[in-house]
Amino acid sequence: MLNENQIFDELKALILDMKEIEEDQVQLSSSFEALELDSLDFVEVQVSVKKRYGVDLVSDLFASGKIADMGQLVGYIAAESAQKNTAEA
């Protein structure tokens, strides 16, 4: 089972590959707006999260503001991944 630190590190690496920003700009408290993620970036994150963790990120989660920063995204992935693993056990 993945912990939130592992998930954050992997998402951080993904965002650093996508955007030309400094590593210290990507924190758990970083909003997607501050990271300047656009709709195409969200799609790339969705695809990567589905491949890596088997977790579906519905676009509405971002559009509605339910997931607005890295910490919320990491928490959501950890919770959904744990729930999925429990259901499969």
C-alpha positions in Angstrom: 0.0 0.0 0.0 1.3 3.4 -0.9 1.6 6.2 1.6 0.9 9.8 1.0 4.6 10.8 0.8 5.2 8.3 -2.0 2.1 9.6 -3.9 3.2 13.2 -3.4 6.7 12.5 -4.6 5.5 10.8 -7.7 2.9 13.5 -8.5 5.6 16.2 -7.9 7.9 14.5 -10.4 5.1 14.4 -12.9 4.3 18.1 -12.5 8.0 19.1 -12.7 8.2 17.2 -16.0 5.1 19.0 -17.3 5.9 22.6 -16.1 9.0 24.7 -16.0 8.8 25.5 -12.3 11.2 25.2 -9.4 11.0 22.0 -7.3 10.3 24.0 -4.1 7.2 25.5 -5.7 5.5 22.1 -5.6 4.3 21.6 -2.0 1.3 19.8 -0.5 -0.2 23.3 0.0 0.4 24.3 -3.6 -2.9 25.2 -5.4 -3.2 24.1 -9.0 -3.7 27.7 -9.9 -0.4 28.6 -8.4 1.2 25.8 -10.3 -0.4 27.1 -13.5 -1.9 23.8 -14.4 -4.3 24.1 -17.3 -7.0 21.7 -18.6 -4.5 19.7 -20.7 -2.3 19.3 -17.7 -5.3 18.0 -15.7 -5.9 15.4 -18.4 -2.3 14.3 -18.2 -2.5 14.0 -14.4 -5.8 12.0 -14.8 -4.2 9.5 -17.2 -1.1 9.1 -15.1 -3.1 8.6 -11.9 -5.3 6.0 -13.6 -2.3 4.1 -14.9 -0.2 4.3 -11.7 -2.8 3.9 -9.0 -5.9 2.6 -10.8 -7.9 5.7 -9.5 -10.3 7.6 -11.7 -10.1 11.3 -11.3 -13.4 12.8 -12.6 -12.9 16.2 -14.2 -15.6 17.6 -12.0 -13.4 17.1 -8.9 -11.1 19.7 -10.3 -13.7 22.0 -11.9 -15.9 22.1 -8.8 -12.9 22.9 -6.5 -13.3 19.7 -4.5 -9.7 19.0 -5.3 -7.9 22.4 -5.5 -4.4 21.7 -4.3 -1.7 19.0 -4.1 -2.6 17.9 -0.6 -6.2 17.3 -1.5 -5.2 15.4 -4.6 -2.7 13.2 -2.6 -5.4 12.5 0.0 -8.0 11.6 -2.5 -5.6 9.2 -4.4 -4.5 7.6 -1.1 -8.1 7.1 0.1 -9.4 5.8 -3.2 -6.4 3.5 -3.6 -6.9 2.1 -0.1 -10.6 1.6 -0.7 -9.9 -0.2 -3.9 -7.3 -2.4 -2.3 -9.7 -3.3 0.5 -12.5 -4.1 -1.9 -10.1 -6.4 -3.9 -8.9 -8.2 -0.7 
